[in-house]
């Protein structure tokens, strides 16, 4: 008797699932979808949608493979990725004292930074340190 590995079946089904999620996120034009497309969409560095667009704390959020895009009316849609994404999540993300992102992840002389309503998170590349600063 031959048995197949259930993991292999699920793995084979992943491209179909990703396509269905991308089609679902793409079925409604939103600021998050437009931002995702501006960053390359499915083939861009942000990657595939992992958790579809959802309401959270008065705004919207979509989690992608390599970044999260947040949108609050009046602030626009902004991506957060890498170590700054991890630090933001640890702080509590949009429910933290930082609030919502007001910029994308941007380059600085020493690494990267994202500004939020009430502070910013900086990643220093040389030392691989991430700091959270509140206003």
C-alpha positions in Angstrom: 0.0 0.0 0.0 1.4 3.4 -1.0 0.6 6.5 0.9 1.3 10.1 -0.2 2.6 12.8 2.0 -0.2 15.3 2.9 2.5 18.1 2.9 3.3 17.4 -0.7 -0.4 17.9 -1.7 -0.6 21.2 0.3 2.7 22.4 -1.2 1.4 21.7 -4.7 -1.8 23.7 -3.9 0.1 26.8 -2.7 0.4 28.5 -6.1 -3.3 28.2 -6.6 -4.0 29.5 -3.1 -1.7 32.5 -3.7 -3.4 33.3 -7.0 -6.8 33.1 -5.3 -5.7 35.5 -2.5 -4.1 37.9 -5.0 -7.3 37.8 -7.1 -9.4 38.5 -4.0 -7.2 41.4 -2.8 -7.3 42.6 -6.4 -11.0 42.5 -6.8 -11.5 45.8 -4.9 -9.4 48.8 -5.7 -8.0 50.1 -2.4 -5.1 52.3 -1.3 -3.3 49.3 0.0 -3.6 47.4 -3.3 -2.4 50.4 -5.2 0.6 50.7 -2.9 1.3 47.0 -3.3 1.1 47.3 -7.1 3.5 50.3 -7.0 6.0 48.1 -5.2 5.8 45.4 -7.9 2.7 43.5 -6.9 2.9 39.7 -6.8 6.4 39.7 -8.4 7.8 42.6 -6.4 9.9 42.4 -3.2 6.8 42.8 -0.9 5.7 39.4 -2.1 2.3 37.7 -1.9 -0.5 38.6 0.4 -0.3 36.5 3.6 -3.2 37.9 5.5 -5.8 39.8 3.3 -6.8 43.4 3.9 -8.6 43.8 7.2 -9.9 46.6 9.4 -7.8 47.2 12.4 -8.0 50.1 15.0 -9.9 52.4 12.6 -7.7 51.8 9.5 -6.7 48.9 7.2 -3.8 46.5 7.1 -2.6 43.8 4.8 0.3 41.4 5.7 2.5 40.3 2.8 5.3 37.8 2.8 8.0 40.5 3.2 6.2 43.6 4.5 3.0 44.9 6.0 1.1 47.8 4.4 -1.0 50.0 6.7 -3.5 52.6 5.7 -5.3 55.2 7.8 -7.5 57.8 6.1 -5.6 61.0 5.9 -2.2 59.4 6.2 -2.2 57.2 3.1 -0.8 53.7 2.7 2.7 53.0 4.0 4.9 49.8 3.9 6.9 48.6 6.9 9.4 45.8 6.5 12.4 44.0 8.0 13.7 44.6 11.5 11.5 47.8 11.7 8.4 45.7 11.0 9.4 43.3 13.8 10.1 46.1 16.3 6.8 47.8 15.4 4.9 44.5 15.9 6.7 44.0 19.3 5.6 47.5 20.3 2.0 46.7 19.5 1.8 48.1 15.9 -1.1 50.5 15.3 -2.3 50.0 18.8 1.0 51.1 20.3 2.0 54.6 21.4 3.7 55.0 18.0 0.3 55.0 16.2 0.1 54.6 12.5 3.0 54.9 10.0 3.3 58.3 8.3 6.1 57.3 5.9 7.4 54.2 4.1 10.6 52.6 5.2 13.2 55.1 4.0 17.0 55.1 3.8 19.1 57.1 6.2 22.9 57.7 6.3 23.2 54.7 8.7 20.3 52.4 7.8 16.6 52.8 7.6 13.8 54.5 9.4 10.0 54.7 9.5 8.1 57.7 11.0 4.9 57.1 12.9 2.3 59.5 14.3 4.1 59.6 17.7 7.7 58.7 17.0 10.0 56.7 14.7 11.9 53.4 14.5 15.4 53.4 13.2 17.5 50.4 12.1 21.3 51.0 12.1 22.8 48.6 9.5 26.4 48.5 10.8 25.4 47.5 14.3 22.2 45.7 13.4 20.4 47.6 16.2 16.8 48.9 16.1 15.7 51.7 18.3 12.2 53.0 19.0 11.9 56.8 19.7 8.7 58.4 20.9 7.9 62.1 20.5 
